[in-house]
């Protein structure tokens, strides 16, 4: 599967989004940065349907910025409510 389009991801930087991953995770997050060179995005995860994935790493999903490679993003869209 091709990696997610960089130009499209850049539109989401600084925004609240909902991400569906190739591993079945649904994440509500704020996109902190998008790195074309490393092909990843840094997220502030606000909620997830798979919190146990983070707990296995000894953390909660709310504790840190999380790096997600473009290739794991199946779909991304703006959250309906944008802070303002």
C-alpha positions in Angstrom: 0.0 0.0 0.0 1.4 3.4 -0.9 2.2 5.9 1.9 -0.3 8.6 2.6 0.1 11.7 0.4 2.4 14.3 2.0 0.7 17.3 0.6 -2.6 16.1 2.0 -1.1 15.4 5.4 0.4 18.9 5.5 -3.1 20.4 5.3 -3.8 18.7 8.6 -0.9 20.2 10.5 -2.0 22.0 13.7 -5.6 20.6 13.3 -7.8 18.1 15.1 -8.2 15.0 13.0 -9.7 11.5 13.1 -7.3 8.8 11.7 -8.1 5.3 10.7 -5.0 3.1 10.6 -4.1 0.0 8.7 -4.2 -1.8 12.0 -7.8 -1.0 12.8 -7.1 1.8 15.2 -9.3 4.9 15.2 -7.6 7.9 16.7 -8.8 11.4 17.5 -5.6 13.6 17.6 -4.0 16.9 16.9 -1.4 16.8 14.2 1.7 18.4 15.7 4.1 18.0 12.7 4.4 16.3 9.4 7.9 15.2 8.3 8.3 14.4 4.6 12.0 13.4 5.0 11.2 10.7 7.7 7.8 9.9 6.2 6.0 10.3 9.5 3.6 12.5 11.5 3.7 13.5 15.2 0.4 13.3 16.9 -1.1 14.4 20.2 -3.4 11.5 20.7 -6.7 12.6 22.4 -8.6 9.3 22.2 -8.2 5.8 20.7 -10.2 2.7 20.4 -7.0 0.7 21.3 -5.6 2.2 24.5 -3.9 -1.1 25.3 -1.4 -0.5 22.4 0.0 2.4 24.4 -0.3 0.7 27.8 1.9 -2.2 26.5 4.6 0.4 26.1 4.2 1.5 29.7 2.4 4.7 28.8 -1.0 6.1 28.4 -2.0 7.5 25.0 -2.4 11.0 26.5 1.2 11.1 28.0 3.3 12.1 25.0 3.5 12.9 21.3 3.3 9.8 19.2 5.1 9.2 15.8 3.1 7.5 13.1 4.7 6.5 9.8 2.7 7.6 6.8 2.3 4.0 5.7 0.0 3.2 8.7 -2.5 5.9 7.8 -5.5 4.4 6.0 -7.7 7.5 6.1 -7.5 10.9 7.8 -10.1 13.6 8.0 -10.8 16.8 10.0 -12.7 16.4 13.3 -16.1 18.0 13.2 -15.3 20.3 16.1 -12.3 22.4 15.7 -11.1 24.4 18.7 -11.4 28.1 18.3 
